[in-house]
Amino acid sequence: MADIVIFGTGYSADVARVYLQRYSKHRIAGFTVDRQYATTDRFHNLPVVAWDCLEGVFPPDQVELLGPISYSRMNQLRCERYREGKARNYRFASFIHPQSNVETEEIGAHCFILERNIIEPFVKIGENVVMWGGGHVGHNAVIGDNSFLSGDVGLGARARIGQRCFLAARAAVRVDVTVGDDCLLGFGVTVETDVADGSVVVRSEQNRISRAPSSRVSRLL
């Protein structure tokens, strides 16, 4: 059990709040946001503290952090705040919903895994990974650090997802297929062959690979 400060006051942070309150023993102590978004000092009757002065209210030896639960800028916001938080000696909490079937022990720090995920044996999940509900991850699959998997995503056995990837709802990756780093898989796509770093795969009859790199698309997320 720990006192938790959640990063954010938007929709995803509010969702995280509900899950922690209902399904964990953690206590939510407050929230933190980047200074430009600190437009109120209370959220759900708990303090909101600007990120750059968090230590003054919530020192790192008294709380753990969760979030941001965000794929903003192709996960870059989450990557940056995670690195910054660790550099400031904060620990990060994880949450795994009790209604997920998790048959692997190889899960990195600061993961947020919601309900009805089936994670088979020998799966490797990196640090700072978000998995929304209803996914299925086949045995020996790998999910790289800082990736975000939306709802109902399916990964076949031995599939490999690189770092900082975003998989939209109902995306699927076939058995033994590798998706490179910094890739975006659109809603409902099925990836049947390896995909290079920085690719965007959009839904069409051929699940075509966009000529626009994910670094350009990230500005729209």
Z-matrix of the N, CA and C atoms (Angstrom, degrees):
N
C 1 1.465
C 2 1.518 1 109.82
N 3 1.331 2 116.40 1 137.33
C 4 1.463 3 120.72 2 -179.29
C 5 1.521 4 109.62 3 -145.00
N 6 1.327 5 115.33 4 158.34
C 7 1.461 6 120.87 5 168.54
C 8 1.522 7 107.46 6 -83.34
N 9 1.329 8 116.34 7 128.48
C 10 1.459 9 122.36 8 -172.41
C 11 1.520 10 110.28 9 -114.73
N 12 1.328 11 115.96 10 135.33
C 13 1.463 12 122.15 11 167.33
C 14 1.524 13 106.98 12 -108.36
N 15 1.311 14 115.85 13 122.82
C 16 1.462 15 121.89 14 -179.18
C 17 1.519 16 109.26 15 -92.59
N 18 1.331 17 116.04 16 133.49
C 19 1.460 18 120.13 17 176.55
C 20 1.529 19 108.20 18 -82.73
N 21 1.336 20 115.99 19 120.83
C 22 1.453 21 121.49 20 176.67
C 23 1.518 22 112.68 21 111.27
N 24 1.336 23 114.11 22 158.72
C 25 1.465 24 121.41 23 172.83
C 26 1.529 25 110.49 24 -134.32
N 27 1.326 26 116.23 25 17.11
C 28 1.457 27 120.96 26 179.35
C 29 1.516 28 111.94 27 -90.83
N 30 1.339 29 115.05 28 -162.60
C 31 1.460 30 120.39 29 -174.98
C 32 1.526 31 112.37 30 -60.28
N 33 1.323 32 117.45 31 -47.51
C 34 1.466 33 119.74 32 -176.13
C 35 1.520 34 111.80 33 -65.79
N 36 1.318 35 116.41 34 -39.65
C 37 1.458 36 119.72 35 177.56
C 38 1.528 37 110.88 36 -63.95
N 39 1.308 38 115.80 37 -37.88
C 40 1.467 39 119.63 38 178.72
C 41 1.525 40 110.84 39 -67.24
N 42 1.332 41 116.75 40 -38.66
C 43 1.462 42 120.44 41 174.89
C 44 1.526 43 110.20 42 -61.62
N 45 1.331 44 117.28 43 -45.58
C 46 1.461 45 120.71 44 178.37
C 47 1.524 46 111.01 45 -59.37
N 48 1.307 47 116.72 46 -40.60
C 49 1.467 48 120.85 47 178.06
C 50 1.527 49 111.37 48 -57.09
N 51 1.325 50 115.83 49 -47.02
C 52 1.468 51 119.47 50 -178.48
C 53 1.515 52 111.23 51 -63.03
N 54 1.327 53 116.99 52 -45.57
C 55 1.466 54 119.36 53 -179.22
C 56 1.528 55 111.48 54 -62.90
N 57 1.321 56 117.52 55 -43.65
C 58 1.455 57 119.78 56 180.00
C 59 1.528 58 111.21 57 -63.01
N 60 1.322 59 116.62 58 -42.17
C 61 1.458 60 119.67 59 -179.03
C 62 1.523 61 112.20 60 -66.46
N 63 1.322 62 117.09 61 -36.03
C 64 1.463 63 120.13 62 -175.00
C 65 1.518 64 113.91 63 -87.97
N 66 1.337 65 117.30 64 -30.08
C 67 1.465 66 118.97 65 -168.10
C 68 1.529 67 114.32 66 -126.79
N 69 1.307 68 118.13 67 10.28
C 70 1.464 69 119.05 68 177.30
C 71 1.523 70 109.61 69 -134.17
N 72 1.324 71 115.37 70 168.45
C 73 1.462 72 121.50 71 176.23
C 74 1.519 73 111.50 72 -94.64
N 75 1.326 74 117.03 73 0.20
C 76 1.456 75 120.35 74 179.55
C 77 1.527 76 111.30 75 -69.22
N 78 1.305 77 115.18 76 154.89
C 79 1.463 78 121.46 77 174.47
C 80 1.520 79 108.55 78 -111.27
N 81 1.323 80 118.04 79 130.23
C 82 1.452 81 121.22 80 178.08
C 83 1.519 82 108.75 81 -82.51
N 84 1.337 83 115.49 82 118.71
C 85 1.460 84 120.99 83 -177.22
C 86 1.519 85 112.42 84 -91.71
N 87 1.338 86 116.90 85 -27.79
C 88 1.451 87 120.47 86 -178.17
C 89 1.508 88 111.37 87 170.84
N 90 1.327 89 114.87 88 -166.00
C 91 1.454 90 122.16 89 -176.38
C 92 1.529 91 109.09 90 -135.17
N 93 1.327 92 115.48 91 156.58
C 94 1.455 93 120.46 92 174.53
C 95 1.524 94 109.51 93 -135.48
N 96 1.319 95 116.39 94 146.93
C 97 1.466 96 122.55 95 179.23
C 98 1.525 97 108.43 96 -143.44
N 99 1.322 98 116.55 97 159.24
C 100 1.457 99 119.72 98 171.18
C 101 1.532 100 109.38 99 -58.32
N 102 1.318 101 115.70 100 146.77
C 103 1.464 102 120.17 101 -170.37
C 104 1.531 103 112.80 102 -53.74
N 105 1.317 104 118.35 103 -37.60
C 106 1.472 105 119.56 104 -176.26
C 107 1.525 106 112.53 105 -67.32
N 108 1.339 107 116.44 106 -16.36
C 109 1.467 108 120.10 107 178.76
C 110 1.523 109 112.47 108 -103.08
N 111 1.312 110 117.44 109 4.78
C 112 1.465 111 121.09 110 -179.06
C 113 1.525 112 109.38 111 -83.83
N 114 1.318 113 116.05 112 68.78
C 115 1.463 114 122.08 113 -176.44
C 116 1.520 115 112.78 114 -90.90
N 117 1.314 116 117.43 115 -6.06
C 118 1.461 117 122.59 116 176.49
C 119 1.516 118 108.33 117 -143.50
N 120 1.324 119 116.69 118 153.76
C 121 1.462 120 119.24 119 179.89
C 122 1.527 121 112.58 120 -100.68
N 123 1.357 122 117.45 121 2.57
C 124 1.454 123 120.88 122 178.77
C 125 1.524 124 109.51 123 -139.33
N 126 1.321 125 115.32 124 144.03
C 127 1.469 126 122.43 125 174.13
C 128 1.524 127 106.58 126 -144.32
N 129 1.332 128 116.37 127 121.92
C 130 1.464 129 121.64 128 -171.92
C 131 1.534 130 110.90 129 50.54
N 132 1.326 131 113.62 130 40.98
C 133 1.463 132 122.64 131 177.06
C 134 1.526 133 113.07 132 61.83
N 135 1.325 134 116.34 133 24.85
C 136 1.460 135 121.71 134 175.62
C 137 1.526 136 108.34 135 -121.64
N 138 1.332 137 118.38 136 153.44
C 139 1.465 138 120.18 137 -175.85
C 140 1.524 139 113.14 138 -67.15
N 141 1.323 140 115.43 139 143.82
C 142 1.458 141 123.76 140 171.73
C 143 1.520 142 107.50 141 -112.97
N 144 1.331 143 116.86 142 123.35
C 145 1.451 144 122.20 143 -174.38
C 146 1.526 145 109.28 144 -120.77
N 147 1.322 146 116.79 145 137.07
C 148 1.463 147 120.59 146 176.60
C 149 1.529 148 109.65 147 -62.86
N 150 1.332 149 115.56 148 138.19
C 151 1.467 150 122.42 149 -175.17
C 152 1.523 151 112.13 150 -56.77
N 153 1.316 152 117.50 151 -38.85
C 154 1.464 153 119.56 152 -174.02
C 155 1.522 154 113.57 153 -73.53
N 156 1.324 155 118.17 154 -11.33
C 157 1.467 156 119.45 155 177.46
C 158 1.530 157 111.12 156 -127.89
N 159 1.320 158 116.06 157 30.83
C 160 1.459 159 120.96 158 -176.03
C 161 1.533 160 112.33 159 -61.70
N 162 1.335 161 116.58 160 -37.03
C 163 1.468 162 119.99 161 -176.45
C 164 1.521 163 112.86 162 -59.70
N 165 1.317 164 116.86 163 -27.90
C 166 1.454 165 119.62 164 -178.40
C 167 1.513 166 114.05 165 -68.26
N 168 1.323 167 117.01 166 -24.38
C 169 1.464 168 121.66 167 -179.67
C 170 1.526 169 111.55 168 -110.76
N 171 1.320 170 115.57 169 -41.15
C 172 1.460 171 121.09 170 -178.57
C 173 1.529 172 109.50 171 -126.55
N 174 1.325 173 118.09 172 85.89
C 175 1.470 174 120.83 173 -179.65
C 176 1.523 175 111.48 174 -63.02
N 177 1.338 176 117.37 175 152.73
C 178 1.474 177 120.25 176 -175.73
C 179 1.519 178 114.88 177 -65.33
N 180 1.322 179 118.42 178 -17.38
C 181 1.461 180 119.19 179 177.41
C 182 1.521 181 112.92 180 -87.16
N 183 1.349 182 116.48 181 0.95
C 184 1.463 183 119.83 182 -177.80
C 185 1.521 184 114.04 183 -115.60
N 186 1.323 185 117.92 184 -18.68
C 187 1.464 186 120.36 185 -176.33
C 188 1.524 187 110.28 186 -138.46
N 189 1.327 188 115.06 187 164.41
C 190 1.454 189 122.50 188 167.02
C 191 1.523 190 108.07 189 -116.63
N 192 1.319 191 116.70 190 158.11
C 193 1.459 192 122.04 191 -178.08
C 194 1.524 193 110.76 192 -106.71
N 195 1.314 194 115.11 193 152.30
C 196 1.471 195 121.96 194 172.10
C 197 1.519 196 108.11 195 -137.86
N 198 1.338 197 115.84 196 126.29
C 199 1.443 198 119.66 197 176.63
C 200 1.523 199 112.41 198 103.27
N 201 1.338 200 115.23 199 -177.95
C 202 1.465 201 126.61 200 5.52
C 203 1.532 202 112.92 201 -70.28
N 204 1.331 203 115.09 202 142.26
C 205 1.464 204 121.45 203 176.23
C 206 1.523 205 106.44 204 -87.65
N 207 1.303 206 116.71 205 75.82
C 208 1.464 207 121.28 206 -167.47
C 209 1.516 208 110.77 207 -146.46
N 210 1.344 209 115.38 208 146.73
C 211 1.466 210 120.39 209 170.44
C 212 1.533 211 110.27 210 -107.69
N 213 1.328 212 116.14 211 17.58
C 214 1.460 213 120.98 212 -178.24
C 215 1.524 214 111.25 213 -53.25
N 216 1.335 215 115.08 214 135.76
C 217 1.470 216 122.96 215 -178.70
C 218 1.525 217 110.86 216 54.02
N 219 1.318 218 115.87 217 46.73
C 220 1.469 219 121.57 218 179.20
C 221 1.530 220 110.70 219 53.11
N 222 1.328 221 114.53 220 48.33
C 223 1.463 222 123.21 221 175.24
C 224 1.526 223 113.84 222 74.87
N 225 1.309 224 118.73 223 3.02
C 226 1.460 225 119.95 224 -176.79
C 227 1.526 226 112.30 225 -65.69
N 228 1.331 227 117.23 226 -38.08
C 229 1.459 228 119.08 227 178.84
C 230 1.524 229 110.01 228 -60.66
N 231 1.318 230 116.73 229 -45.41
C 232 1.465 231 120.05 230 -179.31
C 233 1.532 232 110.91 231 -64.71
N 234 1.334 233 116.38 232 -41.68
C 235 1.472 234 120.42 233 177.24
C 236 1.529 235 111.19 234 -59.00
N 237 1.327 236 116.69 235 -47.73
C 238 1.457 237 121.09 236 -175.91
C 239 1.516 238 111.61 237 -64.06
N 240 1.335 239 117.27 238 -45.68
C 241 1.464 240 119.31 239 -177.78
C 242 1.526 241 110.86 240 -69.69
N 243 1.310 242 117.33 241 -32.70
C 244 1.467 243 120.26 242 177.39
C 245 1.530 244 110.46 243 -65.71
N 246 1.327 245 116.64 244 -46.10
C 247 1.470 246 119.96 245 177.89
C 248 1.527 247 111.26 246 -63.39
N 249 1.328 248 116.03 247 -44.45
C 250 1.461 249 119.86 248 -179.17
C 251 1.526 250 110.80 249 -63.24
N 252 1.324 251 116.48 250 -43.99
C 253 1.453 252 119.92 251 -179.45
C 254 1.518 253 112.15 252 -60.75
N 255 1.323 254 116.71 253 -43.77
C 256 1.467 255 119.80 254 178.97
C 257 1.518 256 110.97 255 -65.27
N 258 1.350 257 116.53 256 -39.16
C 259 1.464 258 119.62 257 178.33
C 260 1.520 259 111.75 258 -63.84
N 261 1.330 260 117.33 259 -25.10
C 262 1.470 261 122.46 260 177.97
C 263 1.525 262 111.58 261 -93.84
N 264 1.339 263 115.26 262 13.97
C 265 1.473 264 123.12 263 173.41
C 266 1.523 265 114.23 264 71.86
N 267 1.341 266 116.89 265 21.77
C 268 1.458 267 119.57 266 173.42
C 269 1.522 268 110.62 267 -84.89
N 270 1.304 269 115.23 268 145.04
C 271 1.456 270 121.61 269 169.42
C 272 1.524 271 108.05 270 -93.71
N 273 1.342 272 115.35 271 152.66
C 274 1.460 273 120.90 272 -179.76
C 275 1.527 274 109.58 273 -116.04
N 276 1.313 275 115.14 274 134.63
C 277 1.459 276 121.33 275 179.20
C 278 1.524 277 110.38 276 -83.87
N 279 1.309 278 115.89 277 158.94
C 280 1.466 279 122.70 278 170.10
C 281 1.520 280 109.04 279 -118.19
N 282 1.322 281 115.15 280 159.92
C 283 1.468 282 120.90 281 173.93
C 284 1.519 283 108.36 282 -138.82
N 285 1.324 284 116.47 283 125.64
C 286 1.463 285 122.55 284 174.02
C 287 1.524 286 107.32 285 -124.53
N 288 1.307 287 116.49 286 118.39
C 289 1.460 288 120.96 287 -175.23
C 290 1.525 289 110.34 288 -62.56
N 291 1.323 290 118.46 289 135.99
C 292 1.465 291 120.55 290 -178.70
C 293 1.519 292 114.18 291 -65.18
N 294 1.332 293 117.79 292 -14.83
C 295 1.459 294 120.20 293 178.81
C 296 1.525 295 112.26 294 -94.99
N 297 1.313 296 117.49 295 14.51
C 298 1.462 297 120.80 296 169.77
C 299 1.521 298 109.40 297 -98.17
N 300 1.324 299 115.32 298 146.07
C 301 1.464 300 120.79 299 176.75
C 302 1.525 301 108.18 300 -98.09
N 303 1.319 302 116.09 301 106.65
C 304 1.457 303 121.88 302 -174.90
C 305 1.522 304 108.04 303 -115.17
N 306 1.339 305 116.12 304 113.03
C 307 1.464 306 121.43 305 -175.56
C 308 1.519 307 111.88 306 -111.26
N 309 1.331 308 116.36 307 19.29
C 310 1.461 309 120.73 308 175.93
C 311 1.515 310 109.33 309 -125.17
N 312 1.321 311 116.17 310 152.53
C 313 1.458 312 120.99 311 175.09
C 314 1.529 313 111.12 312 -105.91
N 315 1.312 314 117.16 313 -1.60
C 316 1.471 315 120.74 314 -175.58
C 317 1.527 316 110.24 315 -93.89
N 318 1.320 317 114.51 316 75.15
C 319 1.456 318 122.27 317 179.25
C 320 1.520 319 107.71 318 -124.95
N 321 1.317 320 116.97 319 125.80
C 322 1.448 321 121.33 320 -176.66
C 323 1.519 322 113.05 321 -73.90
N 324 1.327 323 114.84 322 179.44
C 325 1.460 324 121.53 323 -179.73
C 326 1.527 325 111.25 324 -70.29
N 327 1.320 326 114.58 325 153.19
C 328 1.464 327 123.21 326 173.32
C 329 1.530 328 112.35 327 56.13
N 330 1.311 329 115.62 328 58.83
C 331 1.459 330 121.48 329 173.35
C 332 1.528 331 109.55 330 -110.71
N 333 1.317 332 115.73 331 146.07
C 334 1.461 333 123.22 332 -178.19
C 335 1.518 334 106.73 333 -126.24
N 336 1.337 335 116.67 334 104.78
C 337 1.464 336 122.60 335 -170.73
C 338 1.530 337 108.26 336 -122.92
N 339 1.319 338 116.34 337 116.72
C 340 1.457 339 120.30 338 -174.77
C 341 1.525 340 112.14 339 -90.71
N 342 1.326 341 116.14 340 -171.86
C 343 1.458 342 121.87 341 -166.31
C 344 1.534 343 113.28 342 -72.59
N 345 1.338 344 113.13 343 157.41
C 346 1.471 345 123.98 344 173.32
C 347 1.523 346 112.99 345 64.80
N 348 1.299 347 117.73 346 22.75
C 349 1.464 348 119.38 347 168.88
C 350 1.523 349 108.95 348 -83.52
N 351 1.306 350 115.94 349 135.89
C 352 1.459 351 121.91 350 173.30
C 353 1.521 352 107.28 351 -109.29
N 354 1.317 353 116.01 352 115.33
C 355 1.465 354 121.97 353 -177.37
C 356 1.519 355 107.06 354 -119.97
N 357 1.322 356 115.92 355 109.24
C 358 1.456 357 121.40 356 -171.82
C 359 1.529 358 112.16 357 -78.42
N 360 1.344 359 117.34 358 170.48
C 361 1.465 360 120.38 359 -178.73
C 362 1.530 361 113.09 360 -58.05
N 363 1.326 362 114.06 361 150.21
C 364 1.470 363 124.95 362 172.96
C 365 1.529 364 113.59 363 69.62
N 366 1.319 365 117.22 364 10.86
C 367 1.466 366 120.29 365 172.31
C 368 1.530 367 108.58 366 -70.41
N 369 1.343 368 116.07 367 144.11
C 370 1.455 369 121.80 368 175.95
C 371 1.534 370 108.58 369 -118.03
N 372 1.317 371 115.67 370 120.01
C 373 1.461 372 121.97 371 179.48
C 374 1.519 373 107.92 372 -115.15
N 375 1.324 374 116.71 373 126.76
C 376 1.456 375 121.15 374 -176.62
C 377 1.511 376 113.67 375 -76.23
N 378 1.316 377 116.12 376 -167.82
C 379 1.458 378 122.66 377 179.12
C 380 1.525 379 111.19 378 -80.98
N 381 1.346 380 114.39 379 152.22
C 382 1.463 381 120.86 380 169.04
C 383 1.526 382 111.86 381 60.33
N 384 1.325 383 115.50 382 41.52
C 385 1.472 384 122.17 383 -178.09
C 386 1.529 385 109.30 384 -104.19
N 387 1.333 386 115.97 385 138.75
C 388 1.464 387 122.43 386 174.69
C 389 1.522 388 108.34 387 -113.39
N 390 1.339 389 116.43 388 130.93
C 391 1.465 390 121.89 389 175.96
C 392 1.522 391 108.02 390 -129.42
N 393 1.324 392 116.21 391 110.23
C 394 1.462 393 120.24 392 177.51
C 395 1.534 394 108.24 393 -71.80
N 396 1.317 395 118.66 394 -179.01
C 397 1.453 396 121.52 395 -168.48
C 398 1.522 397 114.80 396 -75.77
N 399 1.340 398 114.58 397 158.80
C 400 1.452 399 121.99 398 168.26
C 401 1.504 400 116.64 399 80.84
N 402 1.329 401 118.67 400 15.99
C 403 1.459 402 120.62 401 -178.82
C 404 1.515 403 113.04 402 -85.74
N 405 1.327 404 115.01 403 165.04
C 406 1.472 405 121.49 404 176.05
C 407 1.524 406 107.30 405 -137.00
N 408 1.339 407 115.43 406 120.83
C 409 1.463 408 121.27 407 -178.23
C 410 1.523 409 107.86 408 -117.64
N 411 1.334 410 116.32 409 114.14
C 412 1.450 411 121.67 410 -177.16
C 413 1.514 412 112.86 411 -70.61
N 414 1.313 413 115.71 412 159.50
C 415 1.457 414 121.84 413 -175.43
C 416 1.530 415 112.21 414 -56.46
N 417 1.319 416 115.10 415 143.92
C 418 1.469 417 124.50 416 177.61
C 419 1.527 418 113.93 417 66.17
N 420 1.318 419 117.45 418 11.49
C 421 1.470 420 119.97 419 174.61
C 422 1.533 421 109.66 420 -73.52
N 423 1.326 422 115.54 421 160.54
C 424 1.463 423 122.07 422 -179.54
C 425 1.527 424 108.81 423 -129.79
N 426 1.331 425 116.16 424 133.62
C 427 1.462 426 121.95 425 175.02
C 428 1.517 427 106.84 426 -120.38
N 429 1.327 428 117.18 427 120.17
C 430 1.449 429 121.89 428 -174.06
C 431 1.515 430 113.80 429 -74.14
N 432 1.326 431 115.25 430 163.17
C 433 1.465 432 122.36 431 179.46
C 434 1.531 433 111.21 432 -53.28
N 435 1.334 434 114.47 433 145.92
C 436 1.474 435 122.55 434 169.10
C 437 1.524 436 114.19 435 65.75
N 438 1.325 437 118.09 436 20.08
C 439 1.458 438 120.44 437 179.00
C 440 1.522 439 111.27 438 -91.16
N 441 1.335 440 115.47 439 159.54
C 442 1.469 441 122.67 440 -178.53
C 443 1.522 442 107.97 441 -129.58
N 444 1.336 443 116.91 442 119.02
C 445 1.462 444 122.64 443 178.20
C 446 1.522 445 108.02 444 -110.55
N 447 1.316 446 116.92 445 118.48
C 448 1.457 447 121.29 446 179.17
C 449 1.532 448 110.65 447 -75.50
N 450 1.329 449 116.62 448 -173.91
C 451 1.451 450 121.03 449 -174.45
C 452 1.518 451 113.83 450 -67.03
N 453 1.339 452 115.18 451 146.14
C 454 1.467 453 123.17 452 173.53
C 455 1.526 454 113.55 453 62.04
N 456 1.307 455 117.45 454 30.39
C 457 1.467 456 121.52 455 175.77
C 458 1.525 457 108.88 456 -80.61
N 459 1.337 458 116.35 457 139.82
C 460 1.454 459 121.01 458 178.68
C 461 1.520 460 112.19 459 -121.93
N 462 1.327 461 116.79 460 129.08
C 463 1.462 462 121.97 461 176.09
C 464 1.521 463 108.61 462 -119.22
N 465 1.313 464 116.45 463 126.61
C 466 1.448 465 120.58 464 178.02
C 467 1.515 466 111.93 465 -72.76
N 468 1.319 467 115.50 466 167.92
C 469 1.460 468 120.59 467 178.37
C 470 1.532 469 110.51 468 -56.12
N 471 1.312 470 115.17 469 134.74
C 472 1.476 471 123.90 470 175.96
C 473 1.531 472 113.32 471 67.82
N 474 1.309 473 117.09 472 9.76
C 475 1.467 474 119.10 473 172.06
C 476 1.525 475 109.21 474 -64.82
N 477 1.326 476 115.60 475 151.28
C 478 1.461 477 120.45 476 -178.95
C 479 1.536 478 109.16 477 -129.81
N 480 1.315 479 115.38 478 124.00
C 481 1.460 480 121.89 479 176.94
C 482 1.522 481 107.48 480 -109.39
N 483 1.325 482 116.87 481 126.49
C 484 1.457 483 120.86 482 -177.05
C 485 1.520 484 112.94 483 -72.61
N 486 1.299 485 115.81 484 -172.58
C 487 1.457 486 121.68 485 -179.48
C 488 1.530 487 110.80 486 -78.92
N 489 1.338 488 114.10 487 148.62
C 490 1.480 489 122.94 488 173.09
C 491 1.522 490 112.99 489 60.39
N 492 1.319 491 117.60 490 30.39
C 493 1.466 492 120.66 491 178.21
C 494 1.531 493 110.69 492 -87.24
N 495 1.328 494 115.24 493 153.75
C 496 1.459 495 121.72 494 172.64
C 497 1.521 496 108.33 495 -123.05
N 498 1.331 497 116.28 496 121.12
C 499 1.461 498 122.36 497 178.11
C 500 1.517 499 107.76 498 -112.62
N 501 1.323 500 116.36 499 114.66
C 502 1.454 501 120.73 500 -179.49
C 503 1.526 502 110.33 501 -72.20
N 504 1.322 503 115.57 502 171.13
C 505 1.461 504 121.32 503 -175.72
C 506 1.529 505 111.68 504 -55.60
N 507 1.337 506 114.24 505 137.88
C 508 1.470 507 124.08 506 175.46
C 509 1.523 508 113.81 507 66.87
N 510 1.307 509 118.09 508 13.64
C 511 1.464 510 119.22 509 171.50
C 512 1.521 511 109.03 510 -67.71
N 513 1.330 512 116.11 511 150.01
C 514 1.461 513 121.11 512 -179.30
C 515 1.524 514 109.55 513 -138.34
N 516 1.320 515 115.58 514 143.64
C 517 1.468 516 122.15 515 177.69
C 518 1.513 517 106.98 516 -126.35
N 519 1.325 518 116.43 517 125.58
C 520 1.458 519 121.69 518 -175.35
C 521 1.525 520 112.64 519 -71.01
N 522 1.309 521 114.85 520 166.49
C 523 1.465 522 123.21 521 177.87
C 524 1.526 523 111.14 522 -53.48
N 525 1.335 524 116.92 523 134.26
C 526 1.473 525 124.77 524 174.31
C 527 1.518 526 114.48 525 67.78
N 528 1.318 527 119.12 526 10.92
C 529 1.464 528 122.13 527 -179.78
C 530 1.528 529 109.51 528 -91.79
N 531 1.337 530 116.06 529 141.50
C 532 1.460 531 122.66 530 179.33
C 533 1.525 532 110.34 531 -110.74
N 534 1.312 533 116.07 532 129.61
C 535 1.458 534 123.48 533 173.36
C 536 1.524 535 106.61 534 -107.87
N 537 1.323 536 117.32 535 123.91
C 538 1.462 537 121.41 536 -174.83
C 539 1.513 538 113.84 537 -69.53
N 540 1.319 539 115.53 538 -179.15
C 541 1.458 540 121.04 539 177.73
C 542 1.528 541 111.11 540 -66.62
N 543 1.332 542 115.74 541 151.94
C 544 1.477 543 122.87 542 170.67
C 545 1.526 544 112.66 543 59.39
N 546 1.317 545 117.52 544 36.33
C 547 1.464 546 121.34 545 179.57
C 548 1.523 547 111.16 546 -99.49
N 549 1.311 548 115.04 547 151.09
C 550 1.454 549 122.38 548 175.00
C 551 1.517 550 108.55 549 -119.86
N 552 1.343 551 116.20 550 121.65
C 553 1.459 552 122.00 551 175.15
C 554 1.523 553 107.56 552 -107.74
N 555 1.332 554 116.33 553 120.08
C 556 1.450 555 120.87 554 -175.59
C 557 1.517 556 113.64 555 -73.57
N 558 1.319 557 115.21 556 176.29
C 559 1.460 558 122.24 557 -177.74
C 560 1.525 559 111.63 558 -56.61
N 561 1.312 560 116.28 559 125.79
C 562 1.451 561 121.88 560 170.95
C 563 1.511 562 116.11 561 73.09
N 564 1.330 563 119.82 562 10.21
C 565 1.460 564 119.30 563 -179.44
C 566 1.522 565 110.57 564 -75.87
N 567 1.313 566 115.82 565 153.09
C 568 1.459 567 122.37 566 171.75
C 569 1.521 568 107.77 567 -120.46
N 570 1.322 569 116.79 568 119.59
C 571 1.459 570 121.95 569 -177.53
C 572 1.517 571 107.77 570 -98.91
N 573 1.330 572 116.39 571 119.17
C 574 1.462 573 121.58 572 -174.14
C 575 1.524 574 112.96 573 -110.17
N 576 1.330 575 117.74 574 -12.94
C 577 1.468 576 121.74 575 177.98
C 578 1.519 577 108.74 576 -133.39
N 579 1.316 578 116.86 577 162.24
C 580 1.459 579 121.28 578 -177.67
C 581 1.530 580 111.00 579 -57.60
N 582 1.328 581 115.26 580 146.67
C 583 1.463 582 122.17 581 -177.90
C 584 1.518 583 108.29 582 -123.32
N 585 1.333 584 117.05 583 131.40
C 586 1.466 585 122.03 584 -176.28
C 587 1.523 586 111.82 585 -72.78
N 588 1.329 587 115.76 586 161.03
C 589 1.457 588 121.56 587 176.48
C 590 1.528 589 110.88 588 -52.05
N 591 1.328 590 115.64 589 141.39
C 592 1.459 591 121.12 590 172.51
C 593 1.514 592 115.35 591 74.83
N 594 1.333 593 117.94 592 14.91
C 595 1.465 594 120.68 593 -177.13
C 596 1.525 595 111.67 594 -84.92
N 597 1.340 596 114.61 595 155.33
C 598 1.462 597 122.62 596 172.12
C 599 1.513 598 107.34 597 -120.08
N 600 1.320 599 117.61 598 121.78
C 601 1.462 600 122.01 599 179.02
C 602 1.519 601 107.69 600 -111.48
N 603 1.332 602 116.67 601 119.99
C 604 1.463 603 121.13 602 -176.93
C 605 1.520 604 109.79 603 -112.93
N 606 1.318 605 115.30 604 159.40
C 607 1.458 606 120.40 605 -174.45
C 608 1.528 607 110.91 606 -78.16
N 609 1.310 608 115.38 607 125.89
C 610 1.453 609 123.46 608 174.38
C 611 1.521 610 106.21 609 -161.07
N 612 1.309 611 117.78 610 -177.75
C 613 1.461 612 119.39 611 179.22
C 614 1.519 613 110.95 612 -61.32
N 615 1.329 614 116.95 613 -29.27
C 616 1.461 615 120.72 614 -178.32
C 617 1.531 616 112.56 615 -106.32
N 618 1.364 617 117.66 616 4.69
C 619 1.466 618 120.17 617 -173.09
C 620 1.526 619 109.85 618 46.18
N 621 1.319 620 116.23 619 55.22
C 622 1.458 621 120.69 620 -170.06
C 623 1.520 622 111.61 621 -66.19
N 624 1.326 623 115.82 622 155.00
C 625 1.455 624 122.37 623 176.22
C 626 1.522 625 108.22 624 -94.28
N 627 1.320 626 116.22 625 123.37
C 628 1.454 627 121.81 626 -177.67
C 629 1.523 628 110.45 627 -67.20
N 630 1.316 629 115.66 628 149.70
C 631 1.467 630 119.82 629 173.86
C 632 1.518 631 111.35 630 -78.41
N 633 1.317 632 117.38 631 -17.02
C 634 1.461 633 120.64 632 178.74
C 635 1.519 634 109.30 633 -80.62
N 636 1.342 635 118.45 634 125.50
C 637 1.464 636 119.96 635 178.74
C 638 1.516 637 110.71 636 -69.40
N 639 1.320 638 115.74 637 158.16
C 640 1.463 639 120.03 638 -178.58
C 641 1.522 640 111.75 639 -63.28
N 642 1.332 641 118.15 640 -23.66
C 643 1.462 642 119.95 641 179.22
C 644 1.522 643 111.32 642 -63.85
N 645 1.344 644 117.70 643 -30.44
C 646 1.466 645 120.28 644 176.25
C 647 1.515 646 110.66 645 -78.82
N 648 1.312 647 117.34 646 -40.34
C 649 1.450 648 120.92 647 -179.05
C 650 1.528 649 111.05 648 -66.41
N 651 1.338 650 117.62 649 -29.10
C 652 1.457 651 120.97 650 -176.02
C 653 1.511 652 112.86 651 -57.84
N 654 1.334 653 117.12 652 -26.98
C 655 1.456 654 119.68 653 179.83
C 656 1.520 655 112.82 654 -68.76
N 657 1.338 656 116.48 655 -14.96
C 658 1.458 657 120.87 656 -179.71
C 659 1.532 658 111.55 657 -93.56
N 660 1.317 659 118.30 658 -9.24
C 661 1.471 660 121.49 659 -176.14
C 662 1.525 661 110.71 660 -92.52
